[in-house]
Amino acid sequence: MLRRLALLAGLAGGALTSQLPEYAQQYTQRLGGAADELARVVADFDASAAAVGLSRDAALAELQGTAFLARRQADMRRTIAREDRLTAQATKLHQATALERLVTLSQEGDAELMRRTWEAYQPALPLTPEGLGFAVAGVLGAGGLVQGWGGLLRRRRRA
């Protein structure tokens, strides 16, 4: 009975963990699109500033004097900072191994992009070496956990 339960848990664990590389891939695609769009917005702002002879910093400094302009200045500063952060993360993810991508997502993932990626997530079969590797790790990990729990329960019963 315990072996069957361990096998089922292992298969479920394998199925779940095999999806991690696909989630990371879908996140990376969204990240690239978001970074590209933010870069376009920042470039447009920089072009408008340059057209009137201002640097980015000077143009940002000009956005003051009214509540609306102060809000726009804060909005642009956030947009510029987010574009920098997402572009750096996209570069890092494109150069990372499958495991490094997952670590980067868990530590640096953009919460909004992660949520939207999850909402639109499409599962994939583990047809890549990475997917197969994660599937095997999930099978062994989940199966091992169930075997370990079962062993602890048997010891408790004997005691």
Secondary structure, 3 states (H helix, E strand, C coil): CHHHHHHHHHHHHHHHHCCHHHHHHHHHHHHHHHHHHHHHHHHHHHHHHHHCCCCHHHHHHHCCCCHHHHHHHHHHHHHHHHHHHHHHHHHHHHHCCHHHHHHHHHHHCCHHHHHHHHHCCCCCCCCCHHHHHHHHHHHHHHHHHHHHHHHHHHHHHHC
